[in-house]
Amino acid sequence: MLALNPRKTALVVIDLQQGIVGMSVAPHPAALVIANSVALARGLTSAGGTVVLVRVAFAANGADRLSQPVEEPMRVPAGGPPPGWSDLVPEVAALQHDVVIVKHQWSAFYGTDLDLQLRRAASTPSCSPALPPILASRARRARPGRTTTRSSSPRTR
């Protein structure tokens, strides 16, 4: 069994925002992913861990959007995303958290200071609940009392 030190563990909650949870997602409904993420975050916070919230947002003119060829481009309505699209869902926004990261493409690491923030907190990311419209996240299978783990730290390999 994996033993995690909660004071050196980070939960990175990704893309639980109005515009993404409103999309058709699979394999689990957005409400379940949100509830599981909130339960994980509350448990980790109470044990002294770090909670990082990540959302995606773009400039009004879209100049900071990823413009590489991709298999499934993000569909953006004419005139840009509607107001509130990048706002965290209320249940997640209300969580006690340490950092909020704003990303401008798929990756929460590239072009953000997520890595720096995790290093400052001396944390090893343990799970990353997310709702990308196409990709499945391990955290979707997470249930309170059961954690999904993944680490990129050489200390835990």
N, C-alpha and C positions, 0 to 999 in steps of 0.2 A: 504494500500500500504506500502511496506517495504521501509524504508528510510535508506540508507547506507551513512556513512561518508567516502568519498573517501580516506581520509588520513589514515583511519584505515581499508581499504579494500584491499584485495590481490586477484589478478587473478593468478591462478596456471595453466599454460599451459603445458600439459603433452603429451609426445610421438609424437609431431609433428616433426618427423625426417625422413630422407631419407628412411631408411629401413622399416619403418612402414607405411608411407603414400604410399609407393609403393605396399603394399599388397592390396588384395581385401577387402574393408571395406564397412560396411553398418550400418545404413540405408541411410546415406548421403555420397556423394562423398568427398574424401579428400580435394579437392580444395575448396569446400564450407566451410568445417570445418576450414581450414586454413584462408580463408577470414574472417569468422566470428570471429575467435580468434584474428586476427590482428586488426580488428575494435574494439573489446572489449578492447584489450590491449592499443591501442592508446587513446581511450576515457578515460580509467582509468588513464593512465600516465598523460594525460593533466589535469586531475582533482587532481593530486597529490597522486595517489594510488601506490601500490606496484605490480610489475609484476615479477613472478617467472617462469622460464623456467625449465622443467624437461625432461631429456632424459634418455634412457637406453643404457648402454654400458657394455661390458664384457672384461675381460683380454683375450689376444690372445689364451691362452690355455683353456679358458672357466672355469677355476677353481672357479671363483666367481659367476657362474650361479646357479640359484636355481635348486636343484636336487631332490626335493620332487615329489612323484607321483601326477600327475595332470590329469584332464580330457583331456585337449588339450595341449600337450607339444609344445613349440615353435620349429618350424622347422628351423634348422640351416644347411646351406650347408656344405658339407665336406670341411674342411680347414677353417671353421669359416665364419662369416659374411663378405661380400665384403667391400673393402675400402669405407669409407664415409657412411656406413650403420647407424652409430650413430650420424651423423652430423644433426643438426637442419636444417629444410628446409630454404632456403634463406629468405623468407618473415618473418619468425619467428626469425631467427638469427639476422636480421637487426633491430628488435624491441629494443627500449630503455627498459632495464630490470634492476632489482635490484640484482637478484641472479640466478645462474644456478646450478641445482642439478643433479647429476648423480646417477641413481639408478641401481640396478643389478637384479631386479626381478619385479613382478607386482606392488608392492606397492611403492608409492613415499614417504611414511613416514618411513616404516620399513628399518632400516639400513642406513638411510640418516639423514642429519641435517635439513630437511624441517621444522619440528615442531619448532626447535630452531630458525631458520631464521624468521618464521612467528611471533613467540613470540617477537623477537628482534624488528621487525617492528611494533609491537602492532597491528597486522592485524587479521581480521576475514576472512578466505577464503570465497569468494563469489561464485566463479564458477571455474570449472576445465575442460577446453576443453582438450580432449584427443582422441586418436584414437587406443584404444586397439583393436586387431584384432577380438575379440569375443564380448566383452562387449560394450553395448551402453552407450554413455555419454550424459548427459543432455545438455551439451554445443553444441551438434550437432544440437539441436533445437534452439539454441540462434540466434537471429538476431540482427543487429545493432539497438539500440534503445529499445531493450527488453533484460532483463538480466535473467539468470537462477540463482537462489540462493540456497545455501545450507550452513549451518553453523554447526560447532561442538562446537561452543563457548557457554558456559552457559549464557553469557550476552545477547544472541539474541534468546534463546529458549522461 
